[in-house]
Amino acid sequence: MCVLAHPDDESLGTGGTLAKYASEGVETFVVTATRGERGRFGDVEPRPGPDVVGRAREAELRAAAGVLGVKEVSFLDYLDADLDQAPPQEVIEKIAGHICRIRPQVVVTFGPDGAYGHPDHIAISQFTAAAIVRAAGASDEGSGSDRSAHAVSKCYHITWDEQNWTAYQLAFKKLSSKVDGVERLAVVHPSWLITTIVDASAHWETVWRAVQCHKTQMSVYGRLSELTPEEHKALWGRQSFYRVFSTVNGGRTRETDLFEGLR
């Protein structure tokens, strides 16, 4: 299960991983906090209202998820750019509810840096961590819910090592977020912090097709259409993660599989 903030996070952030595991018969799920209502809408002027943008971006996400082989897409129904202002307990309960219903072995979300300081990314990272704890004790706290508790076996944060970052810098504009007057920039994670590298090189074309489903966002992704196959493969075919916790394995040896210790 990937717990993310916006439509296109699933393709840009975890597309290779989702495509790889779906191709192996693993059931994959995406839970998305918002519909990206305040995001781009191509070059259309005047820009449509949030409802129109949200509906379009939801459709794009569902199309991309279909390309990636995702079994189910769910929305938490929060407003883009306001996720960190949402009632914490409410968000946590919603995510925990999906965890208890779907019962994933592995959960993936953003790291505490939110990739490039994006407040929604940071918020979903924090909410997901709390929801994993909540789900593990869901039937023990008398909340009135009859859902059965579920303990996630492994949790991962999306990371950016030097190789990933070089590929992204080649393809995209500078990734940054301006918050409270302060510019936040993407940070390359040191090699020693990366616990897991997933080889999705066989699936880069699938990911590129999924990315292209996000037509409202392609105005800023225009450079992607100019990349060579090798550059696309570098961009989508290798994904790195930090293993936040695991109940089934450990140690310093770098993993190549999110399900190491579970197979």
MIDO-444212 format. One record per residue: residue number from 1; x, y, z of N, C-alpha, C in turn; residue in three letters. Coordinates in Angstrom, 3 decimals, m for minus. Layout:
<pados>
PADO seq      n_X      n_Y      n_Z     ca_X     ca_Y     ca_Z      c_X      c_Y      c_Z type
PADO NUM        X        Y        Z        X        Y        Z        X        Y        Z  Ala
...
</pados>
This chain:
<pados>
PADO seq      n_X      n_Y      n_Z     ca_X     ca_Y     ca_Z      c_X      c_Y      c_Z type
PADO   1    0.846   m1.195    0.000    0.000    0.000    0.000    0.880    1.244    0.000  Met
PADO   2    0.645    2.123   m0.980    1.312    3.424   m0.997    0.329    4.460   m0.465  Cys
PADO   3    0.728    5.213    0.542   m0.107    6.271    1.108    0.550    7.593    0.738  Val
PADO   4   m0.110    8.347   m0.153    0.513    9.493   m0.792   m0.394   10.717   m0.702  Leu
PADO   5    0.064   11.829   m1.249   m0.646   13.092   m1.044   m1.474   13.534   m2.242  Ala
PADO   6   m0.969   13.339   m3.474   m1.597   13.907   m4.658   m1.646   12.916   m5.819  His
PADO   7   m2.579   13.096   m6.753   m2.484   12.394   m8.022   m1.163   12.757   m8.704  Pro
PADO   8   m0.506   11.799   m9.209    0.799   11.748   m9.895    1.924   11.323   m8.959  Asp
PADO   9    1.715   11.420   m7.628    2.728   10.897   m6.699    2.945    9.407   m6.932  Asp
PADO  10    1.864    8.703   m7.261    1.950    7.251   m7.442    2.830    6.882   m8.635  Glu
PADO  11    2.823    7.724   m9.672    3.617    7.440  m10.871    5.029    7.996  m10.750  Ser
PADO  12    5.139    9.258  m10.364    6.448    9.904  m10.259    7.254    9.366   m9.084  Leu
PADO  13    6.574    9.037   m7.993    7.283    8.638   m6.781    7.479    7.148   m6.615  Gly
PADO  14    6.471    6.358   m7.005    6.536    4.914   m6.745    6.103    4.073   m7.945  Thr
PADO  15    6.055    4.685   m9.129    5.538    3.988  m10.296    6.275    2.698  m10.621  Gly
PADO  16    7.598    2.740  m10.622    8.369    1.548  m10.947    8.124    0.422   m9.969  Gly
PADO  17    8.039    0.776   m8.698    7.816   m0.226   m7.661    6.424   m0.839   m7.780  Thr
PADO  18    5.409   m0.004   m7.991    4.050   m0.519   m8.151    3.950   m1.431   m9.366  Leu
PADO  19    4.535   m1.005  m10.492    4.464   m1.804  m11.715    5.185   m3.134  m11.550  Ala
PADO  20    6.353   m3.101  m10.921    7.132   m4.325  m10.721    6.352   m5.340   m9.901  Lys
PADO  21    5.821   m4.905   m8.757    5.158   m5.868   m7.886    3.823   m6.327   m8.449  Tyr
PADO  22    3.105   m5.438   m9.118    1.855   m5.864   m9.765    2.133   m6.936  m10.809  Ala
PADO  23    3.234   m6.793  m11.544    3.580   m7.779  m12.575    3.920   m9.136  m11.975  Ser
PADO  24    4.304   m9.140  m10.684    4.643  m10.386   m9.995    3.433  m11.008   m9.302  Glu
PADO  25    2.281  m10.344   m9.435    1.083  m10.876   m8.801    0.811  m10.354   m7.406  Gly
PADO  26    1.625   m9.401   m6.967    1.390   m8.774   m5.663    0.206   m7.804   m5.786  Val
PADO  27   m0.721   m7.846   m4.849   m1.830   m6.895   m4.857   m1.326   m5.544   m4.363  Glu
PADO  28   m1.515   m4.519   m5.180   m1.022   m3.185   m4.839   m2.186   m2.225   m4.682  Thr
PADO  29   m2.035   m1.289   m3.742   m3.095   m0.345   m3.401   m2.500    1.050   m3.277  Phe
PADO  30   m3.273    2.057   m3.657   m2.864    3.450   m3.502   m3.937    4.186   m2.717  Val
PADO  31   m3.534    4.827   m1.635   m4.403    5.703   m0.858   m3.857    7.113   m1.033  Val
PADO  32   m4.696    8.017   m1.531   m4.259    9.378   m1.851   m5.065   10.384   m1.038  Thr
PADO  33   m4.384   11.319   m0.419   m5.039   12.232    0.525   m5.914   13.273   m0.155  Ala
PADO  34   m5.472   13.774   m1.318   m6.182   14.880   m1.991   m6.390   14.543   m3.462  Thr
PADO  35   m7.127   15.392   m4.141   m7.310   15.242   m5.585   m6.477   16.269   m6.362  Arg
PADO  36   m5.558   16.930   m5.679   m4.702   17.897   m6.353   m5.455   19.086   m6.918  Gly
PADO  37   m6.500   19.515   m6.203   m7.408   20.542   m6.714   m6.742   21.876   m7.004  Glu
PADO  38   m5.638   22.156   m6.347   m4.965   23.438   m6.536   m3.728   23.317   m7.414  Arg
PADO  39   m3.599   22.176   m8.063   m2.457   21.953   m8.936   m2.659   22.560  m10.313  Gly
PADO  40   m1.746   22.256  m11.196   m1.800   22.771  m12.556   m2.982   22.177  m13.314  Arg
PADO  41   m3.394   22.899  m14.358   m4.432   22.388  m15.249   m4.026   22.709  m16.675  Phe
PADO  42   m2.859   22.186  m17.049   m2.321   22.460  m18.367   m2.056   23.943  m18.547  Gly
PADO  43   m2.284   24.433  m19.750   m2.085   25.849  m20.063   m3.408   26.573  m20.256  Asp
PADO  44   m4.486   25.994  m19.732   m5.822   26.555  m19.914   m5.960   27.864  m19.137  Val
PADO  45   m6.475   28.882  m19.791   m6.777   30.165  m19.154   m8.185   30.594  m19.554  Glu
PADO  46   m9.031   31.040  m18.624   m8.750   31.069  m17.198   m8.767   29.660  m16.612  Pro
PADO  47   m8.073   29.498  m15.540   m7.978   28.198  m14.900   m9.328   27.816  m14.288  Arg
PADO  48   m9.790   26.573  m14.478  m11.058   26.144  m13.879  m10.982   26.135  m12.353  Pro
PADO  49  m12.135   26.029  m11.720  m12.201   25.971  m10.263  m11.694   24.650   m9.721  Gly
PADO  50  m11.497   24.591   m8.401  m10.944   23.389   m7.762  m11.733   22.117   m8.042  Pro
PADO  51  m13.060   22.201   m8.115  m13.857   21.001   m8.357  m13.545   20.394   m9.713  Asp
PADO  52  m13.438   21.248  m10.722  m13.138   20.767  m12.074  m11.738   20.152  m12.119  Val
PADO  53  m10.779   20.857  m11.539   m9.398   20.352  m11.515   m9.347   19.033  m10.759  Val
PADO  54  m10.013   18.956   m9.615  m10.004   17.745   m8.809  m10.585   16.547   m9.537  Gly
PADO  55  m11.697   16.758  m10.236  m12.302   15.648  m10.975  m11.382   15.165  m12.095  Arg
PADO  56  m10.761   16.111  m12.786   m9.849   15.741  m13.872   m8.653   14.959  m13.335  Ala
PADO  57   m8.100   15.428  m12.247   m6.904   14.778  m11.708   m7.237   13.424  m11.079  Arg
PADO  58   m8.425   13.290  m10.518   m8.843   11.972  m10.036   m8.910   10.983  m11.197  Glu
PADO  59   m9.499   11.413  m12.306   m9.589   10.537  m13.476   m8.199   10.165  m13.989  Ala
PADO  60   m7.289   11.128  m13.965   m5.924   10.847  m14.409   m5.253    9.821  m13.508  Glu
PADO  61   m5.442    9.975  m12.198   m4.858    9.020  m11.261   m5.410    7.621  m11.491  Leu
PADO  62   m6.707    7.520  m11.679   m7.303    6.199  m11.883   m6.789    5.563  m13.179  Arg
PADO  63   m6.609    6.376  m14.206   m6.064    5.857  m15.461   m4.622    5.387  m15.274  Ala
PADO  64   m3.815    6.188  m14.582   m2.417    5.821  m14.338   m2.324    4.563  m13.491  Ala
PADO  65   m3.176    4.463  m12.480   m3.177    3.284  m11.626   m3.514    2.033  m12.429  Ala
PADO  66   m4.436    2.174  m13.388   m4.758    1.050  m14.242   m3.565    0.593  m15.058  Gly
PADO  67   m2.793    1.548  m15.561   m1.588    1.221  m16.322   m0.582    0.503  m15.438  Val
PADO  68   m0.446    0.931  m14.194    0.538    0.369  m13.269    0.086   m0.959  m12.660  Leu
PADO  69   m1.170   m1.324  m12.889   m1.675   m2.584  m12.347   m2.145   m2.500  m10.912  Gly
PADO  70   m2.400   m1.286  m10.432   m2.873   m1.103   m9.049   m4.268   m1.694   m8.906  Val
PADO  71   m4.488   m2.439   m7.840   m5.772   m3.098   m7.640   m6.869   m2.124   m7.223  Lys
PADO  72   m6.505   m1.134   m6.388   m7.534   m0.228   m5.866   m6.935    1.135   m5.557  Glu
PADO  73   m7.675    2.173   m5.886   m7.321    3.554   m5.528   m8.380    4.071   m4.566  Val
PADO  74   m7.936    4.673   m3.454   m8.853    5.269   m2.480   m8.427    6.703   m2.203  Ser
PADO  75   m9.404    7.560   m1.921   m9.135    8.956   m1.591   m9.560    9.250   m0.153  Phe
PADO  76   m8.757   10.081    0.521   m9.098   10.504    1.878   m9.975   11.751    1.885  Leu
PADO  77  m10.074   12.409    0.722  m11.003   13.538    0.534  m10.602   14.807    1.268  Asp
PADO  78   m9.298   15.097    1.308   m8.838   16.370    1.871   m8.441   17.313    0.743  Tyr
PADO  79   m8.357   18.594    1.053   m8.089   19.615    0.047   m6.589   19.785   m0.172  Leu
PADO  80   m6.213   19.795   m1.413   m4.835   20.022   m1.815   m4.272   21.281   m1.146  Asp
PADO  81   m3.049   21.164   m0.634   m2.300   22.258    0.002   m2.769   22.565    1.413  Ala
PADO  82   m3.819   21.876    1.892   m4.301   22.110    3.251   m4.191   20.876    4.139  Asp
PADO  83   m3.492   19.861    3.673   m3.493   18.599    4.410   m2.930   18.738    5.816  Leu
PADO  84   m1.927   19.591    5.972   m1.346   19.735    7.316   m2.267   20.500    8.269  Asp
PADO  85   m3.381   21.033    7.744   m4.368   21.717    8.592   m5.565   20.823    8.902  Gln
PADO  86   m5.589   19.623    8.346   m6.709   18.704    8.580   m6.680   18.186   10.017  Ala
PADO  87   m7.843   17.806   10.567   m7.894   17.278   11.945   m7.069   15.996   12.052  Pro
PADO  88   m5.995   15.992   12.823   m5.091   14.837   12.842   m5.768   13.510   13.151  Pro
PADO  89   m6.585   13.484   14.202   m7.192   12.214   14.581   m8.097   11.677   13.490  Gln
PADO  90   m8.774   12.576   12.799   m9.668   12.165   11.713   m8.882   11.533   10.563  Glu
PADO  91   m7.794   12.192   10.156   m6.984   11.652    9.061   m6.388   10.308    9.463  Val
PADO  92   m5.851   10.250   10.659   m5.221    9.016   11.144   m6.225    7.867   11.151  Ile
PADO  93   m7.439    8.136   11.607   m8.470    7.096   11.634   m8.819    6.619   10.233  Glu
PADO  94   m8.873    7.539    9.286   m9.186    7.138    7.908   m8.104    6.225    7.344  Lys
PADO  95   m6.850    6.611    7.515   m5.761    5.786    6.995   m5.732    4.445    7.713  Ile
PADO  96   m5.881    4.469    9.022   m5.899    3.224    9.797   m7.025    2.318    9.333  Ala
PADO  97   m8.163    2.911    8.992   m9.284    2.123    8.490   m8.927    1.381    7.215  Gly
PADO  98   m8.218    2.064    6.304   m7.790    1.400    5.069   m6.769    0.306    5.367  His
PADO  99   m5.874    0.557    6.308   m4.885   m0.462    6.674   m5.573   m1.701    7.237  Ile
PADO 100   m6.552   m1.497    8.120   m7.253   m2.640    8.720   m8.104   m3.380    7.691  Cys
PADO 101   m8.635   m2.664    6.730   m9.482   m3.286    5.703   m8.642   m4.057    4.684  Arg
PADO 102   m7.561   m3.434    4.208   m6.745   m4.032    3.152   m5.721   m5.013    3.714  Ile
PADO 103   m5.216   m4.719    4.915   m4.267   m5.567    5.628   m2.959   m5.763    4.846  Arg
PADO 104   m2.319   m4.661    4.467   m1.065   m4.767    3.711    0.080   m5.266    4.569  Pro
PADO 105    0.982   m6.000    3.946    2.217   m6.382    4.626    3.204   m5.225    4.640  Gln
PADO 106    3.207   m4.436    3.552    4.182   m3.355    3.364    3.447   m2.045    3.098  Val
PADO 107    3.880   m0.978    3.756    3.340    0.362    3.515    4.489    1.267    3.092  Val
PADO 108    4.252    2.071    2.038    5.233    3.028    1.532    4.625    4.422    1.574  Val
PADO 109    5.403    5.396    2.032    4.945    6.784    2.038    6.157    7.702    1.893  Thr
PADO 110    5.915    9.002    1.919    7.012    9.962    1.856    7.812    9.952    3.154  Phe
PADO 111    9.048   10.429    3.056    9.873   10.596    4.236    9.549   11.893    4.948  Gly
PADO 112   10.186   12.146    6.094    9.898   13.346    6.876   10.259   14.642    6.182  Pro
PADO 113   11.091   14.561    5.115   11.446   15.761    4.361   10.434   16.070    3.263  Asp
PADO 114    9.471   15.164    3.052    8.453   15.399    2.037    9.002   15.532    0.636  Gly
PADO 115   10.135   14.876    0.364   10.821   14.886   m0.937   11.500   16.232   m1.200  Ala
PADO 116   10.739   17.315   m1.151   11.338   18.650   m1.330   10.641   19.659   m0.425  Tyr
PADO 117   10.281   19.185    0.759    9.701   20.079    1.756    8.231   20.371    1.566  Gly
PADO 118    7.552   19.648    0.681    6.127   19.928    0.428    5.320   19.622    1.688  His
PADO 119    4.567   20.599    2.204    3.823   20.378    3.453    2.850   19.204    3.389  Pro
PADO 120    2.186   19.003    2.249    1.270   17.861    2.131    2.021   16.540    2.219  Asp
PADO 121    3.206   16.478    1.610    4.006   15.256    1.660    4.469   14.972    3.087  His
PADO 122    4.887   16.009    3.771    5.320   15.851    5.164    4.154   15.407    6.036  Ile
PADO 123    2.995   16.009    5.812    1.817   15.673    6.602    1.412   14.218    6.406  Ala
PADO 124    1.388   13.746    5.154    0.959   12.365    4.926    1.964   11.389    5.508  Ile
PADO 125    3.232   11.759    5.532    4.246   10.914    6.174    3.948   10.761    7.663  Ser
PADO 126    3.670   11.866    8.320    3.395   11.828    9.758    2.089   11.107   10.062  Gln
PADO 127    1.051   11.404    9.283   m0.242   10.757    9.501   m0.155    9.247    9.276  Phe
PADO 128    0.603    8.843    8.279    0.719    7.415    7.981    1.429    6.687    9.107  Thr
PADO 129    2.477    7.283    9.642    3.186    6.659   10.765    2.241    6.447   11.949  Ala
PADO 130    1.465    7.474   12.251    0.523    7.355   13.361   m0.570    6.331   13.063  Ala
PADO 131   m1.000    6.273   11.807   m2.064    5.336   11.426   m1.598    3.888   11.523  Ala
PADO 132   m0.346    3.625   11.205    0.183    2.271   11.336    0.118    1.823   12.797  Ile
PADO 133    0.494    2.721   13.705    0.404    2.416   15.135   m1.051    2.208   15.543  Val
PADO 134   m1.907    3.103   15.079   m3.333    3.025   15.417   m3.943    1.722   14.921  Arg
PADO 135   m3.624    1.323   13.685   m4.198    0.116   13.103   m3.783   m1.136   13.868  Ala
PADO 136   m2.564   m1.120   14.390   m2.078   m2.291   15.117   m2.853   m2.527   16.408  Ala
PADO 137   m3.459   m1.455   16.950   m4.238   m1.604   18.174   m5.690   m1.235   17.982  Gly
PADO 138   m6.171   m1.311   16.753   m7.497   m0.783   16.414   m8.632   m1.425   17.184  Ala
PADO 139   m8.533   m2.713   17.497   m9.645   m3.383   18.161   m9.529   m3.352   19.680  Ser
PADO 140   m8.515   m2.629   20.167   m8.236   m2.675   21.605   m8.633   m1.416   22.354  Asp
PADO 141   m9.111   m0.391   21.632   m9.246    0.904   22.282  m10.676    1.388   22.421  Glu
PADO 142  m11.650    0.528   22.148  m13.040    0.899   22.397  m13.510    2.100   21.623  Gly
PADO 143  m13.102    2.208   20.355  m13.498    3.362   19.559  m14.888    3.205   18.964  Ser
PADO 144  m15.498    2.050   19.195  m16.800    1.807   18.595  m16.693    1.111   17.259  Gly
PADO 145  m15.490    0.970   16.754  m15.280    0.286   15.482  m15.143   m1.203   15.714  Ser
PADO 146  m15.713   m1.989   14.802  m15.577   m3.437   14.926  m14.484   m3.980   14.006  Asp
PADO 147  m13.674   m3.087   13.456  m12.616   m3.544   12.566  m11.551   m4.287   13.357  Arg
PADO 148  m10.941   m5.243   12.702   m9.894   m6.034   13.337   m8.562   m5.326   13.185  Ser
PADO 149   m7.775   m5.358   14.231   m6.457   m4.732   14.188   m5.579   m5.416   13.153  Ala
PADO 150   m4.659   m4.660   12.599   m3.695   m5.233   11.657   m2.337   m4.590   11.881  His
PADO 151   m1.318   m5.428   12.066    0.047   m4.942   12.252    0.794   m5.029   10.929  Ala
PADO 152    1.172   m3.881   10.391    1.985   m3.818    9.169    3.354   m4.431    9.468  Val
PADO 153    3.869   m5.254    8.552    5.153   m5.915    8.782    6.352   m5.025    8.464  Ser
PADO 154    6.196   m4.147    7.437    7.317   m3.309    7.030    6.790   m1.957    6.553  Lys
PADO 155    7.542   m0.907    6.858    7.204    0.440    6.397    8.436    1.071    5.764  Cys
PADO 156    8.220    1.767    4.643    9.321    2.398    3.913    9.016    3.855    3.602  Tyr
PADO 157   10.073    4.657    3.582   10.008    6.022    3.076   10.677    6.086    1.712  His
PADO 158   10.091    6.876    0.819   10.701    7.156   m0.481   11.953    8.003   m0.249  Ile
PADO 159   13.046    7.646   m0.892   14.278    8.423   m0.764   14.822    8.767   m2.149  Thr
PADO 160   15.834    9.625   m2.155   16.475   10.062   m3.399   17.980    9.921   m3.215  Trp
PADO 161   18.568    8.918   m3.842   20.026    8.835   m3.785   20.618    9.604   m4.965  Asp
PADO 162   21.931    9.648   m5.051   22.594   10.471   m6.061   22.176   10.078   m7.477  Glu
PADO 163   22.065    8.785   m7.729   21.713    8.321   m9.069   20.279    8.730   m9.436  Gln
PADO 164   19.343    8.527   m8.516   17.965    8.940   m8.758   17.875   10.450   m8.968  Asn
PADO 165   18.569   11.180   m8.127   18.475   12.637   m8.167   19.054   13.190   m9.462  Trp
PADO 166   20.154   12.614   m9.917   20.746   13.051  m11.178   19.750   12.869  m12.321  Thr
PADO 167   19.066   11.731  m12.330   18.078   11.468  m13.382   16.920   12.454  m13.299  Ala
PADO 168   16.465   12.753  m12.093   15.359   13.693  m11.924   15.755   15.107  m12.320  Tyr
PADO 169   16.949   15.510  m11.954   17.408   16.847  m12.308   17.498   17.012  m13.821  Gln
PADO 170   17.866   15.946  m14.500   17.950   15.990  m15.953   16.573   16.200  m16.572  Leu
PADO 171   15.568   15.597  m15.946   14.236   15.565  m16.549   13.312   16.698  m16.112  Ala
PADO 172   13.493   17.210  m14.897   12.545   18.161  m14.339   13.215   19.492  m14.011  Phe
PADO 173   12.363   20.465  m13.770   12.856   21.725  m13.232   13.353   21.496  m11.803  Lys
PADO 174   13.956   22.496  m11.229   14.403   22.392   m9.849   13.218   22.088   m8.945  Lys
PADO 175   13.336   21.021   m8.176   12.260   20.658   m7.263   12.401   21.456   m5.974  Leu
PADO 176   11.420   22.285   m5.710   11.477   23.104   m4.506   10.066   23.427   m4.057  Ser
PADO 177    9.967   23.903   m2.830    8.675   24.295   m2.264    8.915   25.516   m1.390  Ser
PADO 178    8.140   26.584   m1.596    8.295   27.781   m0.782    7.220   27.783    0.297  Lys
PADO 179    7.648   27.729    1.539    6.724   27.624    2.675    7.065   28.703    3.685  Val
PADO 180    6.081   29.506    4.035    6.286   30.584    5.009    7.467   31.468    4.627  Asp
PADO 181    7.598   31.711    3.322    8.652   32.597    2.840   10.026   31.967    2.740  Gly
PADO 182   10.117   30.675    3.034   11.409   29.990    3.006   11.389   28.943    1.895  Val
PADO 183   12.412   28.978    1.031   12.492   27.990   m0.036   13.057   26.687    0.503  Glu
PADO 184   12.337   25.609    0.244   12.775   24.279    0.638   13.183   23.529   m0.628  Arg
PADO 185   14.339   22.904   m0.596   14.869   22.203   m1.760   14.948   20.707   m1.503  Leu
PADO 186   14.852   19.941   m2.572   15.048   18.500   m2.467   16.471   18.217   m1.994  Ala
PADO 187   16.612   17.198   m1.173   17.905   16.845   m0.612   18.269   15.428   m1.033  Val
PADO 188   19.474   15.269   m1.543   19.962   13.935   m1.876   20.292   13.202   m0.582  Val
PADO 189   19.786   11.982   m0.450   20.060   11.196    0.748   21.404   10.483    0.605  His
PADO 190   22.204   10.458    1.655   23.500    9.782    1.569   23.320    8.292    1.317  Pro
PADO 191   24.287    7.714    0.644   24.194    6.307    0.268   23.989    5.402    1.476  Ser
PADO 192   24.652    5.740    2.598   24.557    4.862    3.763   23.163    4.823    4.371  Trp
PADO 193   22.334    5.830    4.065   20.988    5.865    4.617   20.015    5.005    3.817  Leu
PADO 194   20.350    4.720    2.569   19.467    3.944    1.699   19.526    2.478    2.120  Ile
PADO 195   18.392    1.928    2.522   18.364    0.528    2.945   17.937   m0.408    1.831  Thr
PADO 196   17.269    0.140    0.814   16.620   m0.718   m0.177   16.649   m0.064   m1.550  Thr
PADO 197   17.070   m0.812   m2.554   16.998   m0.341   m3.934   16.251   m1.385   m4.750  Ile
PADO 198   15.154   m0.952   m5.352   14.313   m1.846   m6.148   14.630   m1.655   m7.625  Val
PADO 199   14.957   m2.730   m8.300   15.233   m2.702   m9.735   13.919   m2.872  m10.485  Asp
PADO 200   13.456   m1.779  m11.094   12.222   m1.818  m11.883   12.521   m1.510  m13.345  Ala
PADO 201   13.766   m1.784  m13.761   14.193   m1.400  m15.106   13.364   m2.065  m16.200  Ser
PADO 202   12.805   m3.227  m15.913   11.984   m3.915  m16.910   10.632   m3.241  m17.109  Ala
PADO 203   10.321   m2.252  m16.249    8.979   m1.670  m16.257    8.970   m0.167  m16.535  His
PADO 204   10.112    0.377  m16.992   10.166    1.831  m17.170    9.166    2.320  m18.206  Trp
PADO 205    8.916    1.532  m19.245    7.961    1.961  m20.263    6.540    2.029  m19.696  Glu
PADO 206    6.216    1.103  m18.808    4.909    1.131  m18.149    4.764    2.398  m17.314  Thr
PADO 207    5.812    2.737  m16.588    5.758    3.942  m15.745    5.598    5.189  m16.619  Val
PADO 208    6.332    5.260  m17.711    6.234    6.418  m18.595    4.821    6.550  m19.153  Trp
PADO 209    4.182    5.429  m19.483    2.788    5.488  m19.937    1.876    6.001  m18.829  Arg
PADO 210    2.148    5.584  m17.603    1.337    6.047  m16.467    1.522    7.544  m16.241  Ala
PADO 211    2.760    8.012  m16.313    3.028    9.438  m16.144    2.260   10.249  m17.190  Val
PADO 212    2.209    9.757  m18.404    1.524   10.473  m19.473    0.007   10.542  m19.282  Gln
PADO 213   m0.533    9.722  m18.389   m1.963    9.818  m18.071   m2.281   11.136  m17.369  Cys
PADO 214   m1.284   11.747  m16.734   m1.485   12.990  m15.993   m1.361   14.172  m16.951  His
PADO 215   m2.310   14.257  m17.844   m2.242   15.238  m18.931   m2.265   16.680  m18.421  Lys
PADO 216   m2.982   16.947  m17.330   m3.028   18.318  m16.817   m1.663   18.781  m16.319  Thr
PADO 217   m0.776   17.840  m16.014    0.526   18.180  m15.457    1.629   18.197  m16.515  Gln
PADO 218    1.309   17.784  m17.737    2.356   17.604  m18.746    3.003   18.910  m19.199  Met
PADO 219    2.366   20.051  m18.920    2.974   21.324  m19.307    4.300   21.537  m18.590  Ser
PADO 220    4.413   21.028  m17.369    5.674   21.170  m16.632    6.559   19.941  m16.821  Val
PADO 221    5.978   18.855  m17.349    6.762   17.653  m17.586    7.203   17.551  m19.043  Tyr
PADO 222    7.092   18.646  m19.790    7.363   18.620  m21.219    8.727   18.068  m21.575  Gly
PADO 223    9.712   18.351  m20.754   11.077   17.867  m21.019   11.116   16.343  m21.113  Arg
PADO 224   10.194   15.663  m20.465   10.211   14.201  m20.456   10.086   13.609  m21.854  Leu
PADO 225    9.306   14.268  m22.697    9.091   13.737  m24.041   10.359   13.790  m24.886  Ser
PADO 226   11.357   14.542  m24.437   12.607   14.667  m25.186   13.665   13.659  m24.739  Glu
PADO 227   13.385   12.914  m23.686   14.386   11.996  m23.153   14.561   10.781  m24.045  Leu
PADO 228   15.757   10.247  m24.063   16.042    9.007  m24.781   15.525    7.826  m23.961  Thr
PADO 229   15.372    6.655  m24.586   14.976    5.475  m23.814   15.903    5.201  m22.623  Pro
PADO 230   17.184    5.388  m22.796   18.114    5.151  m21.686   17.885    6.132  m20.539  Glu
PADO 231   17.587    7.374  m20.892   17.307    8.366  m19.852   16.006    8.053  m19.129  Glu
PADO 232   15.005    7.602  m19.861   13.754    7.183  m19.222   14.001    5.997  m18.291  His
PADO 233   14.790    5.068  m18.751   15.090    3.888  m17.937   15.783    4.285  m16.641  Lys
PADO 234   16.693    5.252  m16.718   17.378    5.733  m15.516   16.414    6.427  m14.568  Ala
PADO 235   15.435    7.104  m15.148   14.484    7.872  m14.347   13.478    6.982  m13.634  Leu
PADO 236   12.951    5.989  m14.339   11.835    5.193  m13.805   12.226    3.788  m13.369  Trp
PADO 237   13.414    3.356  m13.709   13.756    1.950  m13.529   14.487    1.591  m12.259  Gly
PADO 238   14.664    2.562  m11.378   15.414    2.275  m10.155   14.858    3.165   m9.046  Arg
PADO 239   14.414    2.556   m7.946   13.824    3.345   m6.868   14.457    2.963   m5.536  Gln
PADO 240   14.753    3.989   m4.736   15.427    3.754   m3.462   14.510    4.116   m2.297  Ser
PADO 241   14.731    3.423   m1.182   13.871    3.575   m0.006   14.684    3.496    1.284  Phe
PADO 242   14.101    4.053    2.323   14.615    3.881    3.679   13.633    2.996    4.444  Tyr
PADO 243   14.111    1.888    4.979   13.272    0.985    5.751   13.076    1.559    7.151  Arg
PADO 244   11.890    2.084    7.399   11.590    2.725    8.682   11.538    1.690    9.795  Val
PADO 245   10.844    0.596    9.513   10.835   m0.514   10.460   10.510   m1.798    9.726  Phe
PADO 246   10.916   m2.897   10.316   10.572   m4.220    9.819   10.457   m5.159   11.001  Ser
PADO 247    9.437   m5.979   10.983    9.289   m7.000   12.031    9.847   m8.338   11.572  Thr
PADO 248   10.425   m8.369   10.353   10.838   m9.657    9.793   12.301   m9.717    9.362  Val
PADO 249   12.989   m8.585    9.285   14.405   m8.609    8.906   15.077   m7.333    9.385  Asn
PADO 250   16.396   m7.311    9.245   17.153   m6.131    9.673   18.578   m6.226    9.175  Gly
PADO 251   19.465   m5.459    9.806   20.866   m5.517    9.436   21.278   m4.448    8.447  Gly
PADO 252   22.583   m4.423    8.131   23.136   m3.393    7.263   23.112   m3.773    5.792  Arg
PADO 253   22.882   m5.035    5.481   22.883   m5.456    4.081   21.734   m4.791    3.336  Thr
PADO 254   22.050   m4.186    2.220   21.039   m3.467    1.454   20.066   m4.446    0.788  Arg
PADO 255   18.788   m4.173    0.926   17.755   m4.999    0.318   17.594   m4.660   m1.161  Glu
PADO 256   17.034   m5.626   m1.894   16.629   m5.380   m3.270   15.133   m5.666   m3.451  Thr
PADO 257   14.451   m5.917   m2.334   13.057   m6.347   m2.376   12.342   m5.839   m1.128  Asp
PADO 258   11.222   m5.097   m1.335   10.460   m4.625   m0.188    9.870   m5.769    0.623  Leu
PADO 259    9.778   m6.951    0.030    9.186   m8.092    0.713   10.244   m9.054    1.270  Phe
PADO 260   11.492   m8.580    1.347   12.520   m9.415    1.954   12.119   m9.758    3.386  Glu
PADO 261   12.201  m11.036    3.713   11.793  m11.497    5.033   10.343  m11.935    5.095  Gly
PADO 262    9.590  m11.648    4.028    8.171  m12.015    3.993    7.873  m13.124    2.991  Leu
PADO 263    8.791  m13.350    2.051    8.526  m14.346    1.003    8.757  m15.753    1.536  Arg
</pados>
